[in-house]
Amino acid sequence: GSAPAWLRPYAALSTGERFRCDLARALLDGGDPVVVDEFATSVDRTTGRMVAMTLGRAVRRGVIGSRFVAATCYSHVLAWLRPDWVVDMATGELLWGWVQRRPTIQLVVARCGRAAWALFSTNHYLTGRLHRSARCYLASWGPRPVAFCATLAQAGVRRMRRITRLVVLPPFQGVGIGRRLAAVVAAIEAGDGYRMRLVTGHELFAKALGCDPRWRHVTTDRRRRPHRGALAGREGGHGGKAQRAQFTYAWVGQAVDSDMEMEDKVNDGGAVFGQDAAASRAAPAKGDRGMHGAVGAWAVG
């Protein structure tokens, strides 16, 4: 397959990828204010909304220390960016404050076959491999796949499973989808009578789990180990090994089944998971051998 976008030279990026690269570079340069013309005009509507949502949250939380000014002809990004002020050039009006709530992202979580992993494998930070006995879940926003999660039986431990793969596609990263999907899947597996574990080498994701009371930190392993997959061959010491920590968390939140609902309200957003009975009873689409019907619907605020 083709190389991930973050491995390609700037000249090989698409117009939309260059927009995101230029935006990140401008923010890292530390100018104040950062002014971007034609904001979100070179990306599709969904990607534009995700960029606006992530950027708006980062500025308000102080992650980005600069003031940000966007000039755009697309009004649909305003509700996701939630700016402090808006100048409407068509009417000449200056509007202060944004009182409307940010729209929610309604995702449907469904059991799926291993074939769905092909859409996400190149975006996994360590390896594109998936065990043949993995139990897979797909999160979709309308017809568009957004995130993938897979669980695997813990070898040598009875009635225990662990989350072995968790990938959110790049346009949807940074808004909390991965953490909420992990919680939904863990609650479903717990409802089937399994104890759940999650092992990750992603330090920022581990930090986010540490802020969620439904996940209990078990161990941190900082032994030197080789990089695999997309990180293979990177130097981090002798022998191609690096000081890459592994963090293990145990699910201590509630278990859910088809007759229960789980509410996920962490930080400033909100995710609501509830059984989508109509979708669960629906037969897989013709030719879609991997889908097994939706197991729930939830929203990210």
Buried (B, 14 or more C-beta within 10 A) or exposed (E): EEEEBEEEEEEEBEEBBBBBBBBEEBBEEEEEEBEBEEBBBBBEEBBBBBBBBBBBBBBEEEEBEBEBBBEBEBEEBBBBBBBBEBEEEEEEEEEEEBEEEBEBBEBBBBBBBBEBBEEBBBBBBBBBEBEEEBBBBBBBBEEEBBBBBBBBBBEEEEEBBBBBBBBBBBBBBBBBBBBBBBBBBBBBBBBEEBBBBBBBBBEEBBEBBEEBEBBBEEEEEEEEBBBBEBBEEEEBEEEEBBEBBBBBBBBBBBBBEEEEEBEBEBEEBBBBBBBBEEBBEEEBEEEEEBBBBBBBBBBBB
